[in-house]
């Protein structure tokens, strides 16, 4: 039972001598993610890119502003760890009672959901219900320079 999927950030760019290079993050599996989790991750990436646009004018050479895939995965996990939807019911009284009604279950913000786990690649976990989703990392956005 589940609604399993996995996501991975992938960046295609040019390396030395303009040779094509592909960088991939670790894979994030979600036991209850369904088809909406990859959509959520793509929307997050778009917002994240826009949030970074102004800071790139000052510094575009660090892993966060370059949107290196493994760094993106860390930022994504950090952001969702603050969301109540990803809190766990671990260590809550009678949490098994709420399995049939997950939206009414108690949550414990001290624990992160056990629905999520990391893997080295799309075959190192279970994404059998909905498959593996590649999230293409776009070119970093820059805000235009202000006229003085």
Buried (B, 14 or more C-beta within 10 A) or exposed (E): EBBBBBBBBBBEEEEEEEEEEEBBBBBBBBBBBBEEBBEBBBEBBEEBBEEBBEBBEEEEEEEBBBBBBBBBBBBBBEEBEEEEEBBBBEEBEEBEEBEEEEEEBEBEEEBBBEBBBBBEEBEEBBBEBBEBBEBEBEEEBBEEEEEE
